[in-house]
């Protein structure tokens, strides 16, 4: 049983890495023109200054590049860890990465509609927005790959593991001064 759980965690983490990385890279590469161009709706920004074209493009590119790198090292990693790991198609790599960015953009839109300012906490949404976007776009763009890789046990691990990783990495980024808030 522990071997099965270990394999599921490794498969889930490996598969989601191209979705986990884009938003972190976007924080580092962000700045520039906001996607919403400063537009408002009912007195609130559509998205806010934190969602930029540069961050979205660089974050997506970083996720795709990581997926391609993971494909290159998959064999030796599988042998070393004694686990079966998926390969990424170009479609799945793009969908995981860009979908993560779209999920985060969608969450920003919902935050603005609920009157929350940039950086305000929105428990649950903050931890799973990019997962929903990533999985949704991947299911739409690469459905057969999605069904093969994201079996129910893997999806369950992703949903449990992601909030833990999200809170941990955000706290580290906050301590390092890379984020203004620890969530």
C-alpha positions in Angstrom: 0.0 0.0 0.0 2.8 2.5 0.9 4.5 1.6 -2.4 1.3 2.4 -4.3 0.8 5.7 -2.5 4.5 6.6 -3.1 4.0 5.9 -6.8 0.8 7.9 -7.0 2.4 10.9 -5.2 5.4 10.8 -7.6 3.2 10.4 -10.7 0.9 13.3 -9.6 3.8 15.6 -8.7 5.7 14.8 -11.9 2.6 15.3 -14.1 1.6 18.6 -12.4 5.1 20.2 -12.4 4.4 22.0 -15.8 1.3 23.4 -14.1 3.0 24.2 -10.7 5.8 26.2 -12.2 4.1 28.9 -14.5 2.6 31.0 -11.8 5.8 31.1 -9.8 7.8 32.1 -12.9 5.2 34.7 -13.7 5.8 36.3 -10.3 9.5 36.6 -11.1 9.1 37.7 -14.7 5.9 39.7 -14.3 5.5 43.4 -14.7 4.7 45.2 -17.8 1.3 45.8 -19.4 -1.6 44.4 -17.4 -3.9 42.0 -19.3 -7.0 44.1 -18.5 -5.3 47.3 -19.7 -6.5 49.1 -16.5 -10.2 48.5 -17.4 -12.8 48.3 -14.6 -16.2 46.7 -14.2 -18.6 48.1 -11.5 -15.8 50.2 -10.1 -13.3 47.2 -9.7 -10.5 46.3 -11.9 -11.2 43.3 -14.2 -8.0 41.5 -13.1 -5.5 44.0 -11.6 -1.9 44.9 -12.2 -0.7 41.4 -11.1 -1.9 39.7 -14.3 0.4 40.8 -17.1 1.0 39.7 -20.6 4.7 39.2 -19.9 4.1 37.0 -16.8 1.5 34.9 -18.7 3.8 34.3 -21.7 7.0 33.7 -19.7 5.1 31.5 -17.2 3.6 29.4 -19.9 6.9 29.1 -21.8 8.6 28.0 -18.6 6.0 25.3 -18.0 6.3 24.0 -21.5 10.1 24.0 -21.3 10.0 22.1 -18.0 7.7 19.4 -19.6 10.2 19.0 -22.4 13.1 18.7 -19.9 11.1 16.2 -17.9 10.7 14.1 -21.0 14.4 14.1 -21.5 15.2 12.8 -18.0 12.1 10.6 -17.5 13.9 7.3 -18.2 16.7 7.7 -15.7 14.3 9.1 -13.1 12.0 6.2 -13.5 14.9 3.7 -13.0 16.2 5.6 -10.0 12.8 5.9 -8.3 11.3 2.7 -9.6 8.2 4.3 -10.8 6.3 4.7 -14.1 6.1 8.3 -15.2 4.2 9.8 -18.1 5.7 11.6 -21.1 4.3 14.9 -22.2 2.9 15.7 -25.6 3.4 19.2 -26.9 -0.4 19.7 -26.5 -0.4 18.4 -22.9 2.6 20.5 -22.0 1.1 23.7 -23.4 -2.4 22.9 -21.9 -1.0 22.2 -18.4 1.1 25.4 -18.4 -1.3 27.8 -20.1 -4.3 26.3 -18.3 -2.6 27.0 -15.0 -2.2 30.7 -16.0 -5.8 30.8 -17.2 -7.0 29.4 -13.9 -5.1 32.0 -12.0 -6.4 34.8 -14.2 -9.9 33.5 -13.7 -9.4 33.5 -10.0 -8.2 37.1 -10.1 -11.4 38.0 -12.0 -13.5 36.3 -9.3 -11.6 38.0 -6.6 -12.2 41.4 -8.1 -16.0 40.6 -8.5 -16.2 39.7 -4.8 -14.5 43.1 -3.9 -11.2 41.6 -2.9 -8.1 43.6 -3.6 -4.9 42.2 -5.2 -3.2 39.9 -2.8 -6.3 39.4 -0.6 -6.8 35.8 0.5 -9.5 33.7 -1.0 -9.2 30.2 0.7 -9.7 27.3 -1.6 -9.7 29.3 -4.8 -6.1 30.5 -4.2 -4.9 26.9 -3.8 -6.8 25.2 -6.6 -7.5 27.9 -9.3 -4.5 27.0 -11.4 -5.2 23.2 -11.0 -8.8 23.7 -12.2 -7.6 25.7 -15.2 -4.8 23.3 -16.0 -6.8 20.2 -15.8 -9.8 21.7 -17.6 -7.7 22.9 -20.6 -5.7 19.7 -20.7 -8.9 17.6 -20.8 -10.2 19.8 -23.6 -7.0 20.0 -25.7 -5.5 16.6 -25.1 -8.4 14.4 -24.0 -6.9 10.9 -24.6 -3.6 11.9 -22.9 -5.6 13.4 -20.0 -7.7 10.2 -19.5 -4.6 8.0 -19.6 -2.5 10.1 -17.2 -5.1 11.6 -14.8 -6.8 8.5 -13.4 -9.0 9.1 -10.4 -6.3 8.1 -7.8 -3.9 10.5 -9.4 -6.5 13.3 -9.4 -7.2 12.7 -5.8 -3.5 13.0 -4.9 -3.3 16.2 -6.9 -6.3 17.8 -5.1 -4.8 16.9 -1.7 -1.2 17.6 -2.4 -1.5 20.9 -4.3 -2.9 23.0 -1.4 -0.1 21.8 0.9 2.6 22.6 -1.8 0.9 25.9 -2.6 0.8 27.1 1.0 4.4 26.0 1.6 5.9 27.6 -1.5 4.0 30.8 -1.0 5.3 31.0 2.6 8.8 30.5 1.4 8.4 33.1 -1.3 7.0 35.6 1.3 10.0 34.9 3.6 12.4 35.5 0.7 10.6 38.8 -0.2 9.3 37.5 -3.5 5.7 37.9 -2.5 3.9 40.6 -0.5 1.6 38.2 1.3 2.2 34.6 2.5 -0.8 33.0 0.7 
